[in-house]
């Protein structure tokens, strides 16, 4: 049975994969009292050197297994390219470590159940690094939706657009990048064998061999927020389309995507359809994000740091379109209609109220930091945060199914109960 650190124990952690997200995660982690970074693994020597510059006396290695062999390390952050997420997470849990794994939890759908089983078998904490699960804004949206703030949900629109080179994954390549400074053999050990290519190492999101495209990078975030708000276990059907419209830089994934995702009726919500969108050349907008919940009596819009609810009650009566009916039929229709909806003298009380409510979290609420706080709290209490391996597969699976739909040019079906692809 995993030991539970006391409130005064220092949780010693290691970072595996010291790129942009991994390094950011390590910085957030060290803002949590009682958390200490002691080791870093990466396949580029420059990042190991930078780790020492940033964080002082940390052990560094190219081989993550050296970190897993250390008994003094309690948890690891997995910030590698996507193709290593599942293997390192499973290896870490089997070695007795708790795991904070960047999203998507897996690169391939079929890897998901092995991660779920490893968490079940080992009893370790695994938390997926999609921070909207800890966002106060999304939890407020959940509360409002459940209270009927917008009536009955019927559609959701979600988007995350970018219009910058870095946003489109054109990450910088260091001038010293070479087979001597990068462990290319280890990087491609579980990927198709290719000759050394610095773009494939430093701009890995552009390639199916190592990344998961728009779906894994951004759809997972949007699905995480959606599942938090609705309590959904997942969709049943996915259709995705798009293409490489602007970034013709050798990538083999799309830079513009649209997806339609059908969610079944459940105890938590009625049947609804989700529309997803990502565009990496979005007309001058540098970073546009939102989730828009459309209901029968209002619309709830969720952004990075605000929540807006616009309400307008349904009409008191449906009205009529009888101008093309014969006069006698019109008269008969109106007699029945006015029996059901008696005519009233117009007055101020009959005006339909329009209302807008805006909710903003405290200025010091940072979802990334809150997400790490939840992870280390889970380590201390041994009570897993809800974004565990199963939740991770519930978001990664449908997101990755969008890739299948895009490349196969077909509608794909998903079973939210078994978390498997049906067709």
Secondary structure, DSSP 8 states (H G I E B T S, - for coil): ------TTS-EEEEEE--SHHHHHHHHHHTTSTTEEEEEEE-SBHHHHHHHHHHHSS-EEES-HHHHHT-TT--EEEE-S-GGGHHHHHHHHHHTT-EEEEESSS-SSGGGHHHHHHHHHHH---EEEE-GGGG-HHHHHHHHHHHTTTTSSEEEEEEEEEE-STTTTT-----TT-STTTB-HHHHTTTS------HHHHHTGGG-TTT--HHIIIIIHHHHHHHHHHH-----SEEEEEEE-SS--SS-SS-SEEEEEEEE---SS---EEEEEEEESS-TT-SEEEEEEEEESSEEEEE-SS-EEEEEE---SS-----TTS-HHHHHHHHHHHHHHS------GGGS--EEEEEE---TT--HHHHHHHHHHHHHHHT---SSSHHHHHHHHHHHHHHHHHHHHTS-EEEETTTTEE--
